[in-house]
Amino acid sequence: MTTELLLVEGMTCEHCVMSVTEELSELDGVSDVAVQLVPGGRSEVTVTSDAPVAAEALRDAVTEAGYEVVRS
């Protein structure tokens, strides 16, 4: 198991959390996504997977949901 912490800007509500969680959960190997929502700030998104997932794939999934990874 591996864990990756992302800082994501632009999330403001539970709908945002659901969108990001859905996109990240679709990636191969991802077993869990946990979001600590900070409305108007940088939310912490923890992605747990069976094997490492490419940082680019994680960023692309967050971007697809409509948000921006500011640090991974």
PDB file of N, CA, C and O in Angstrom:
ATOM      1  N   MET A   1       0.839  -1.182   0.000  1.00  0.00           N
ATOM      2  CA  MET A   1       0.000   0.000   0.000  1.00  0.00           C
ATOM      3  C   MET A   1       0.885   1.246   0.000  1.00  0.00           C
ATOM      4  O   MET A   1       1.901   1.308   0.692  1.00  0.00           O
ATOM      5  N   THR A   2       0.478   2.219  -0.780  1.00  0.00           N
ATOM      6  CA  THR A   2       1.170   3.504  -0.786  1.00  0.00           C
ATOM      7  C   THR A   2       0.151   4.611  -0.553  1.00  0.00           C
ATOM      8  O   THR A   2      -1.032   4.467  -0.860  1.00  0.00           O
ATOM      9  N   THR A   3       0.639   5.714  -0.003  1.00  0.00           N
ATOM     10  CA  THR A   3      -0.223   6.855   0.283  1.00  0.00           C
ATOM     11  C   THR A   3       0.416   8.109  -0.301  1.00  0.00           C
ATOM     12  O   THR A   3       1.619   8.333  -0.158  1.00  0.00           O
ATOM     13  N   GLU A   4      -0.389   8.907  -0.946  1.00  0.00           N
ATOM     14  CA  GLU A   4       0.067  10.157  -1.542  1.00  0.00           C
ATOM     15  C   GLU A   4      -0.793  11.289  -1.006  1.00  0.00           C
ATOM     16  O   GLU A   4      -2.018  11.176  -0.980  1.00  0.00           O
ATOM     17  N   LEU A   5      -0.163  12.386  -0.574  1.00  0.00           N
ATOM     18  CA  LEU A   5      -0.892  13.553  -0.079  1.00  0.00           C
ATOM     19  C   LEU A   5      -0.834  14.647  -1.131  1.00  0.00           C
ATOM     20  O   LEU A   5       0.243  15.030  -1.588  1.00  0.00           O
ATOM     21  N   LEU A   6      -2.011  15.147  -1.513  1.00  0.00           N
ATOM     22  CA  LEU A   6      -2.113  16.245  -2.468  1.00  0.00           C
ATOM     23  C   LEU A   6      -2.728  17.446  -1.775  1.00  0.00           C
ATOM     24  O   LEU A   6      -3.619  17.291  -0.939  1.00  0.00           O
ATOM     25  N   LEU A   7      -2.268  18.637  -2.109  1.00  0.00           N
ATOM     26  CA  LEU A   7      -2.923  19.862  -1.670  1.00  0.00           C
ATOM     27  C   LEU A   7      -3.667  20.410  -2.878  1.00  0.00           C
ATOM     28  O   LEU A   7      -3.080  20.632  -3.937  1.00  0.00           O
ATOM     29  N   VAL A   8      -4.964  20.625  -2.705  1.00  0.00           N
ATOM     30  CA  VAL A   8      -5.830  20.997  -3.823  1.00  0.00           C
ATOM     31  C   VAL A   8      -6.519  22.320  -3.517  1.00  0.00           C
ATOM     32  O   VAL A   8      -7.103  22.493  -2.446  1.00  0.00           O
ATOM     33  N   GLU A   9      -6.448  23.262  -4.473  1.00  0.00           N
ATOM     34  CA  GLU A   9      -7.119  24.553  -4.334  1.00  0.00           C
ATOM     35  C   GLU A   9      -8.426  24.564  -5.093  1.00  0.00           C
ATOM     36  O   GLU A   9      -8.583  23.882  -6.105  1.00  0.00           O
ATOM     37  N   GLY A  10      -9.372  25.357  -4.584  1.00  0.00           N
ATOM     38  CA  GLY A  10     -10.621  25.592  -5.294  1.00  0.00           C
ATOM     39  C   GLY A  10     -11.818  24.822  -4.767  1.00  0.00           C
ATOM     40  O   GLY A  10     -12.945  25.070  -5.193  1.00  0.00           O
ATOM     41  N   MET A  11     -11.592  23.888  -3.844  1.00  0.00           N
ATOM     42  CA  MET A  11     -12.709  23.108  -3.308  1.00  0.00           C
ATOM     43  C   MET A  11     -13.407  23.918  -2.213  1.00  0.00           C
ATOM     44  O   MET A  11     -12.755  24.492  -1.341  1.00  0.00           O
ATOM     45  N   THR A  12     -14.751  23.957  -2.272  1.00  0.00           N
ATOM     46  CA  THR A  12     -15.489  24.770  -1.309  1.00  0.00           C
ATOM     47  C   THR A  12     -16.602  24.032  -0.569  1.00  0.00           C
ATOM     48  O   THR A  12     -17.112  24.530   0.435  1.00  0.00           O
ATOM     49  N   CYS A  13     -16.990  22.829  -1.064  1.00  0.00           N
ATOM     50  CA  CYS A  13     -18.155  22.174  -0.475  1.00  0.00           C
ATOM     51  C   CYS A  13     -18.073  20.657  -0.641  1.00  0.00           C
ATOM     52  O   CYS A  13     -17.117  20.136  -1.215  1.00  0.00           O
ATOM     53  N   GLU A  14     -19.067  19.971  -0.141  1.00  0.00           N
ATOM     54  CA  GLU A  14     -19.106  18.512  -0.242  1.00  0.00           C
ATOM     55  C   GLU A  14     -19.257  18.033  -1.679  1.00  0.00           C
ATOM     56  O   GLU A  14     -18.809  16.937  -2.014  1.00  0.00           O
ATOM     57  N   HIS A  15     -19.879  18.835  -2.529  1.00  0.00           N
ATOM     58  CA  HIS A  15     -19.968  18.467  -3.945  1.00  0.00           C
ATOM     59  C   HIS A  15     -18.567  18.419  -4.562  1.00  0.00           C
ATOM     60  O   HIS A  15     -18.259  17.530  -5.356  1.00  0.00           O
ATOM     61  N   CYS A  16     -17.726  19.382  -4.187  1.00  0.00           N
ATOM     62  CA  CYS A  16     -16.327  19.392  -4.647  1.00  0.00           C
ATOM     63  C   CYS A  16     -15.623  18.117  -4.198  1.00  0.00           C
ATOM     64  O   CYS A  16     -14.912  17.481  -4.977  1.00  0.00           O
ATOM     65  N   VAL A  17     -15.824  17.754  -2.947  1.00  0.00           N
ATOM     66  CA  VAL A  17     -15.209  16.545  -2.391  1.00  0.00           C
ATOM     67  C   VAL A  17     -15.644  15.326  -3.188  1.00  0.00           C
ATOM     68  O   VAL A  17     -14.817  14.486  -3.542  1.00  0.00           O
ATOM     69  N   MET A  18     -16.933  15.226  -3.472  1.00  0.00           N
ATOM     70  CA  MET A  18     -17.447  14.081  -4.228  1.00  0.00           C
ATOM     71  C   MET A  18     -16.846  14.023  -5.634  1.00  0.00           C
ATOM     72  O   MET A  18     -16.503  12.943  -6.116  1.00  0.00           O
ATOM     73  N   SER A  19     -16.719  15.166  -6.287  1.00  0.00           N
ATOM     74  CA  SER A  19     -16.165  15.206  -7.641  1.00  0.00           C
ATOM     75  C   SER A  19     -14.718  14.723  -7.672  1.00  0.00           C
ATOM     76  O   SER A  19     -14.350  13.901  -8.510  1.00  0.00           O
ATOM     77  N   VAL A  20     -13.903  15.238  -6.757  1.00  0.00           N
ATOM     78  CA  VAL A  20     -12.491  14.855  -6.704  1.00  0.00           C
ATOM     79  C   VAL A  20     -12.360  13.389  -6.321  1.00  0.00           C
ATOM     80  O   VAL A  20     -11.560  12.661  -6.909  1.00  0.00           O
ATOM     81  N   THR A  21     -13.141  12.954  -5.340  1.00  0.00           N
ATOM     82  CA  THR A  21     -13.095  11.563  -4.896  1.00  0.00           C
ATOM     83  C   THR A  21     -13.461  10.622  -6.034  1.00  0.00           C
ATOM     84  O   THR A  21     -12.812   9.594  -6.224  1.00  0.00           O
ATOM     85  N   GLU A  22     -14.485  10.962  -6.783  1.00  0.00           N
ATOM     86  CA  GLU A  22     -14.934  10.122  -7.897  1.00  0.00           C
ATOM     87  C   GLU A  22     -13.849   9.989  -8.961  1.00  0.00           C
ATOM     88  O   GLU A  22     -13.562   8.883  -9.418  1.00  0.00           O
ATOM     89  N   GLU A  23     -13.247  11.105  -9.355  1.00  0.00           N
ATOM     90  CA  GLU A  23     -12.217  11.069 -10.404  1.00  0.00           C
ATOM     91  C   GLU A  23     -10.991  10.272  -9.957  1.00  0.00           C
ATOM     92  O   GLU A  23     -10.460   9.466 -10.721  1.00  0.00           O
ATOM     93  N   LEU A  24     -10.543  10.497  -8.722  1.00  0.00           N
ATOM     94  CA  LEU A  24      -9.358   9.784  -8.234  1.00  0.00           C
ATOM     95  C   LEU A  24      -9.638   8.295  -8.038  1.00  0.00           C
ATOM     96  O   LEU A  24      -8.768   7.459  -8.284  1.00  0.00           O
ATOM     97  N   SER A  25     -10.837   7.968  -7.600  1.00  0.00           N
ATOM     98  CA  SER A  25     -11.192   6.565  -7.354  1.00  0.00           C
ATOM     99  C   SER A  25     -11.220   5.733  -8.632  1.00  0.00           C
ATOM    100  O   SER A  25     -11.095   4.509  -8.581  1.00  0.00           O
ATOM    101  N   GLU A  26     -11.381   6.388  -9.771  1.00  0.00           N
ATOM    102  CA  GLU A  26     -11.412   5.680 -11.047  1.00  0.00           C
ATOM    103  C   GLU A  26     -10.029   5.250 -11.527  1.00  0.00           C
ATOM    104  O   GLU A  26      -9.922   4.441 -12.448  1.00  0.00           O
ATOM    105  N   LEU A  27      -8.963   5.781 -10.913  1.00  0.00           N
ATOM    106  CA  LEU A  27      -7.614   5.405 -11.319  1.00  0.00           C
ATOM    107  C   LEU A  27      -7.306   3.981 -10.878  1.00  0.00           C
ATOM    108  O   LEU A  27      -7.690   3.565  -9.784  1.00  0.00           O
ATOM    109  N   ASP A  28      -6.608   3.232 -11.738  1.00  0.00           N
ATOM    110  CA  ASP A  28      -6.232   1.857 -11.428  1.00  0.00           C
ATOM    111  C   ASP A  28      -5.412   1.790 -10.149  1.00  0.00           C
ATOM    112  O   ASP A  28      -4.443   2.529  -9.975  1.00  0.00           O
ATOM    113  N   GLY A  29      -5.817   0.892  -9.258  1.00  0.00           N
ATOM    114  CA  GLY A  29      -5.076   0.642  -8.034  1.00  0.00           C
ATOM    115  C   GLY A  29      -5.490   1.473  -6.845  1.00  0.00           C
ATOM    116  O   GLY A  29      -5.134   1.140  -5.715  1.00  0.00           O
ATOM    117  N   VAL A  30      -6.244   2.564  -7.064  1.00  0.00           N
ATOM    118  CA  VAL A  30      -6.651   3.423  -5.948  1.00  0.00           C
ATOM    119  C   VAL A  30      -7.711   2.689  -5.126  1.00  0.00           C
ATOM    120  O   VAL A  30      -8.736   2.253  -5.652  1.00  0.00           O
ATOM    121  N   SER A  31      -7.441   2.563  -3.827  1.00  0.00           N
ATOM    122  CA  SER A  31      -8.359   1.853  -2.947  1.00  0.00           C
ATOM    123  C   SER A  31      -9.127   2.782  -2.005  1.00  0.00           C
ATOM    124  O   SER A  31     -10.181   2.414  -1.487  1.00  0.00           O
ATOM    125  N   ASP A  32      -8.588   4.001  -1.785  1.00  0.00           N
ATOM    126  CA  ASP A  32      -9.272   4.922  -0.874  1.00  0.00           C
ATOM    127  C   ASP A  32      -8.851   6.351  -1.182  1.00  0.00           C
ATOM    128  O   ASP A  32      -7.703   6.614  -1.542  1.00  0.00           O
ATOM    129  N   VAL A  33      -9.806   7.273  -1.033  1.00  0.00           N
ATOM    130  CA  VAL A  33      -9.536   8.704  -1.164  1.00  0.00           C
ATOM    131  C   VAL A  33     -10.181   9.380   0.038  1.00  0.00           C
ATOM    132  O   VAL A  33     -11.375   9.215   0.287  1.00  0.00           O
ATOM    133  N   ALA A  34      -9.383  10.142   0.783  1.00  0.00           N
ATOM    134  CA  ALA A  34      -9.895  10.872   1.945  1.00  0.00           C
ATOM    135  C   ALA A  34      -9.590  12.353   1.752  1.00  0.00           C
ATOM    136  O   ALA A  34      -8.470  12.724   1.400  1.00  0.00           O
ATOM    137  N   VAL A  35     -10.593  13.196   1.983  1.00  0.00           N
ATOM    138  CA  VAL A  35     -10.436  14.632   1.770  1.00  0.00           C
ATOM    139  C   VAL A  35     -10.701  15.379   3.066  1.00  0.00           C
ATOM    140  O   VAL A  35     -11.723  15.183   3.724  1.00  0.00           O
ATOM    141  N   GLN A  36      -9.751  16.243   3.416  1.00  0.00           N
ATOM    142  CA  GLN A  36      -9.944  17.178   4.532  1.00  0.00           C
ATOM    143  C   GLN A  36     -10.232  18.523   3.870  1.00  0.00           C
ATOM    144  O   GLN A  36      -9.318  19.217   3.422  1.00  0.00           O
ATOM    145  N   LEU A  37     -11.525  18.882   3.814  1.00  0.00           N
ATOM    146  CA  LEU A  37     -11.967  20.080   3.114  1.00  0.00           C
ATOM    147  C   LEU A  37     -11.595  21.334   3.901  1.00  0.00           C
ATOM    148  O   LEU A  37     -11.861  21.444   5.097  1.00  0.00           O
ATOM    149  N   VAL A  38     -10.966  22.281   3.185  1.00  0.00           N
ATOM    150  CA  VAL A  38     -10.673  23.600   3.733  1.00  0.00           C
ATOM    151  C   VAL A  38     -11.276  24.606   2.753  1.00  0.00           C
ATOM    152  O   VAL A  38     -10.601  25.040   1.820  1.00  0.00           O
ATOM    153  N   PRO A  39     -12.553  24.984   2.959  1.00  0.00           N
ATOM    154  CA  PRO A  39     -13.214  25.884   2.017  1.00  0.00           C
ATOM    155  C   PRO A  39     -12.428  27.172   1.819  1.00  0.00           C
ATOM    156  O   PRO A  39     -12.077  27.851   2.784  1.00  0.00           O
ATOM    157  N   GLY A  40     -12.157  27.500   0.565  1.00  0.00           N
ATOM    158  CA  GLY A  40     -11.431  28.718   0.244  1.00  0.00           C
ATOM    159  C   GLY A  40      -9.927  28.604   0.449  1.00  0.00           C
ATOM    160  O   GLY A  40      -9.203  29.573   0.225  1.00  0.00           O
ATOM    161  N   GLY A  41      -9.448  27.451   0.867  1.00  0.00           N
ATOM    162  CA  GLY A  41      -8.016  27.256   1.102  1.00  0.00           C
ATOM    163  C   GLY A  41      -7.507  26.041   0.355  1.00  0.00           C
ATOM    164  O   GLY A  41      -8.043  25.659  -0.685  1.00  0.00           O
ATOM    165  N   ARG A  42      -6.468  25.443   0.901  1.00  0.00           N
ATOM    166  CA  ARG A  42      -5.883  24.248   0.291  1.00  0.00           C
ATOM    167  C   ARG A  42      -6.359  23.015   1.042  1.00  0.00           C
ATOM    168  O   ARG A  42      -5.980  22.783   2.190  1.00  0.00           O
ATOM    169  N   SER A  43      -7.186  22.239   0.385  1.00  0.00           N
ATOM    170  CA  SER A  43      -7.709  21.019   0.986  1.00  0.00           C
ATOM    171  C   SER A  43      -6.674  19.910   0.856  1.00  0.00           C
ATOM    172  O   SER A  43      -5.952  19.837  -0.138  1.00  0.00           O
ATOM    173  N   GLU A  44      -6.606  19.045   1.870  1.00  0.00           N
ATOM    174  CA  GLU A  44      -5.693  17.908   1.837  1.00  0.00           C
ATOM    175  C   GLU A  44      -6.436  16.687   1.306  1.00  0.00           C
ATOM    176  O   GLU A  44      -7.490  16.312   1.820  1.00  0.00           O
ATOM    177  N   VAL A  45      -5.871  16.078   0.274  1.00  0.00           N
ATOM    178  CA  VAL A  45      -6.465  14.891  -0.330  1.00  0.00           C
ATOM    179  C   VAL A  45      -5.446  13.760  -0.200  1.00  0.00           C
ATOM    180  O   VAL A  45      -4.342  13.838  -0.739  1.00  0.00           O
ATOM    181  N   THR A  46      -5.831  12.715   0.519  1.00  0.00           N
ATOM    182  CA  THR A  46      -4.963  11.558   0.716  1.00  0.00           C
ATOM    183  C   THR A  46      -5.463  10.421  -0.155  1.00  0.00           C
ATOM    184  O   THR A  46      -6.617  10.003  -0.058  1.00  0.00           O
ATOM    185  N   VAL A  47      -4.573   9.927  -1.013  1.00  0.00           N
ATOM    186  CA  VAL A  47      -4.911   8.851  -1.944  1.00  0.00           C
ATOM    187  C   VAL A  47      -4.130   7.605  -1.531  1.00  0.00           C
ATOM    188  O   VAL A  47      -2.902   7.629  -1.460  1.00  0.00           O
ATOM    189  N   THR A  48      -4.843   6.532  -1.261  1.00  0.00           N
ATOM    190  CA  THR A  48      -4.224   5.257  -0.913  1.00  0.00           C
ATOM    191  C   THR A  48      -4.407   4.312  -2.084  1.00  0.00           C
ATOM    192  O   THR A  48      -5.492   4.196  -2.653  1.00  0.00           O
ATOM    193  N   SER A  49      -3.305   3.629  -2.437  1.00  0.00           N
ATOM    194  CA  SER A  49      -3.364   2.714  -3.579  1.00  0.00           C
ATOM    195  C   SER A  49      -2.544   1.468  -3.304  1.00  0.00           C
ATOM    196  O   SER A  49      -1.695   1.439  -2.414  1.00  0.00           O
ATOM    197  N   ASP A  50      -2.822   0.434  -4.099  1.00  0.00           N
ATOM    198  CA  ASP A  50      -2.116  -0.836  -3.970  1.00  0.00           C
ATOM    199  C   ASP A  50      -0.660  -0.718  -4.403  1.00  0.00           C
ATOM    200  O   ASP A  50       0.209  -1.405  -3.867  1.00  0.00           O
ATOM    201  N   ALA A  51      -0.397   0.151  -5.370  1.00  0.00           N
ATOM    202  CA  ALA A  51       0.943   0.395  -5.896  1.00  0.00           C
ATOM    203  C   ALA A  51       1.030   1.889  -6.207  1.00  0.00           C
ATOM    204  O   ALA A  51       0.001   2.555  -6.318  1.00  0.00           O
ATOM    205  N   PRO A  52       2.235   2.421  -6.348  1.00  0.00           N
ATOM    206  CA  PRO A  52       2.351   3.852  -6.653  1.00  0.00           C
ATOM    207  C   PRO A  52       1.575   4.235  -7.918  1.00  0.00           C
ATOM    208  O   PRO A  52       1.568   3.504  -8.908  1.00  0.00           O
ATOM    209  N   VAL A  53       0.927   5.396  -7.857  1.00  0.00           N
ATOM    210  CA  VAL A  53       0.206   5.946  -9.002  1.00  0.00           C
ATOM    211  C   VAL A  53       0.997   7.168  -9.459  1.00  0.00           C
ATOM    212  O   VAL A  53       1.427   7.975  -8.635  1.00  0.00           O
ATOM    213  N   ALA A  54       1.188   7.305 -10.748  1.00  0.00           N
ATOM    214  CA  ALA A  54       1.963   8.422 -11.295  1.00  0.00           C
ATOM    215  C   ALA A  54       1.373   9.756 -10.854  1.00  0.00           C
ATOM    216  O   ALA A  54       0.159   9.954 -10.882  1.00  0.00           O
ATOM    217  N   ALA A  55       2.252  10.665 -10.449  1.00  0.00           N
ATOM    218  CA  ALA A  55       1.821  11.993 -10.001  1.00  0.00           C
ATOM    219  C   ALA A  55       1.019  12.697 -11.094  1.00  0.00           C
ATOM    220  O   ALA A  55       0.051  13.399 -10.800  1.00  0.00           O
ATOM    221  N   GLU A  56       1.414  12.512 -12.340  1.00  0.00           N
ATOM    222  CA  GLU A  56       0.698  13.136 -13.455  1.00  0.00           C
ATOM    223  C   GLU A  56      -0.736  12.628 -13.552  1.00  0.00           C
ATOM    224  O   GLU A  56      -1.652  13.400 -13.835  1.00  0.00           O
ATOM    225  N   ALA A  57      -0.934  11.333 -13.318  1.00  0.00           N
ATOM    226  CA  ALA A  57      -2.287  10.766 -13.360  1.00  0.00           C
ATOM    227  C   ALA A  57      -3.147  11.347 -12.237  1.00  0.00           C
ATOM    228  O   ALA A  57      -4.327  11.633 -12.440  1.00  0.00           O
ATOM    229  N   LEU A  58      -2.557  11.520 -11.062  1.00  0.00           N
ATOM    230  CA  LEU A  58      -3.301  12.111  -9.940  1.00  0.00           C
ATOM    231  C   LEU A  58      -3.682  13.545 -10.266  1.00  0.00           C
ATOM    232  O   LEU A  58      -4.828  13.944 -10.058  1.00  0.00           O
ATOM    233  N   ARG A  59      -2.726  14.330 -10.779  1.00  0.00           N
ATOM    234  CA  ARG A  59      -3.010  15.721 -11.137  1.00  0.00           C
ATOM    235  C   ARG A  59      -4.074  15.808 -12.226  1.00  0.00           C
ATOM    236  O   ARG A  59      -4.972  16.647 -12.165  1.00  0.00           O
ATOM    237  N   ASP A  60      -3.966  14.940 -13.215  1.00  0.00           N
ATOM    238  CA  ASP A  60      -4.949  14.952 -14.304  1.00  0.00           C
ATOM    239  C   ASP A  60      -6.355  14.653 -13.795  1.00  0.00           C
ATOM    240  O   ASP A  60      -7.322  15.260 -14.255  1.00  0.00           O
ATOM    241  N   ALA A  61      -6.476  13.727 -12.853  1.00  0.00           N
ATOM    242  CA  ALA A  61      -7.786  13.383 -12.296  1.00  0.00           C
ATOM    243  C   ALA A  61      -8.384  14.563 -11.542  1.00  0.00           C
ATOM    244  O   ALA A  61      -9.574  14.851 -11.669  1.00  0.00           O
ATOM    245  N   VAL A  62      -7.551  15.246 -10.754  1.00  0.00           N
ATOM    246  CA  VAL A  62      -8.031  16.420 -10.005  1.00  0.00           C
ATOM    247  C   VAL A  62      -8.424  17.526 -10.974  1.00  0.00           C
ATOM    248  O   VAL A  62      -9.446  18.187 -10.784  1.00  0.00           O
ATOM    249  N   THR A  63      -7.620  17.730 -12.008  1.00  0.00           N
ATOM    250  CA  THR A  63      -7.934  18.743 -13.027  1.00  0.00           C
ATOM    251  C   THR A  63      -9.236  18.402 -13.725  1.00  0.00           C
ATOM    252  O   THR A  63     -10.047  19.292 -13.984  1.00  0.00           O
ATOM    253  N   GLU A  64      -9.453  17.128 -14.035  1.00  0.00           N
ATOM    254  CA  GLU A  64     -10.693  16.677 -14.673  1.00  0.00           C
ATOM    255  C   GLU A  64     -11.909  17.025 -13.816  1.00  0.00           C
ATOM    256  O   GLU A  64     -12.984  17.321 -14.338  1.00  0.00           O
ATOM    257  N   ALA A  65     -11.727  16.985 -12.499  1.00  0.00           N
ATOM    258  CA  ALA A  65     -12.815  17.307 -11.568  1.00  0.00           C
ATOM    259  C   ALA A  65     -13.024  18.821 -11.475  1.00  0.00           C
ATOM    260  O   ALA A  65     -14.028  19.281 -10.929  1.00  0.00           O
ATOM    261  N   GLY A  66     -12.065  19.596 -12.014  1.00  0.00           N
ATOM    262  CA  GLY A  66     -12.235  21.053 -12.026  1.00  0.00           C
ATOM    263  C   GLY A  66     -11.426  21.803 -10.989  1.00  0.00           C
ATOM    264  O   GLY A  66     -11.737  22.954 -10.680  1.00  0.00           O
ATOM    265  N   TYR A  67     -10.395  21.178 -10.445  1.00  0.00           N
ATOM    266  CA  TYR A  67      -9.602  21.788  -9.377  1.00  0.00           C
ATOM    267  C   TYR A  67      -8.122  21.697  -9.708  1.00  0.00           C
ATOM    268  O   TYR A  67      -7.739  21.082 -10.703  1.00  0.00           O
ATOM    269  N   GLU A  68      -7.291  22.309  -8.873  1.00  0.00           N
ATOM    270  CA  GLU A  68      -5.861  22.373  -9.158  1.00  0.00           C
ATOM    271  C   GLU A  68      -5.038  21.819  -8.007  1.00  0.00           C
ATOM    272  O   GLU A  68      -5.230  22.190  -6.849  1.00  0.00           O
ATOM    273  N   VAL A  69      -4.110  20.918  -8.348  1.00  0.00           N
ATOM    274  CA  VAL A  69      -3.149  20.424  -7.358  1.00  0.00           C
ATOM    275  C   VAL A  69      -2.059  21.475  -7.249  1.00  0.00           C
ATOM    276  O   VAL A  69      -1.430  21.828  -8.246  1.00  0.00           O
ATOM    277  N   VAL A  70      -1.832  21.979  -6.032  1.00  0.00           N
ATOM    278  CA  VAL A  70      -0.787  22.976  -5.835  1.00  0.00           C
ATOM    279  C   VAL A  70       0.484  22.359  -5.265  1.00  0.00           C
ATOM    280  O   VAL A  70       1.556  22.961  -5.322  1.00  0.00           O
ATOM    281  N   ARG A  71       0.356  21.162  -4.717  1.00  0.00           N
ATOM    282  CA  ARG A  71       1.534  20.437  -4.241  1.00  0.00           C
ATOM    283  C   ARG A  71       1.187  18.981  -4.076  1.00  0.00           C
ATOM    284  O   ARG A  71       0.115  18.626  -3.586  1.00  0.00           O
ATOM    285  N   SER A  72       2.118  18.141  -4.498  1.00  0.00           N
ATOM    286  CA  SER A  72       1.910  16.708  -4.292  1.00  0.00           C
ATOM    287  C   SER A  72       3.115  16.118  -3.619  1.00  0.00           C
ATOM    288  O   SER A  72       3.147  14.917  -3.352  1.00  0.00           O
TER     289      SER A  72
END
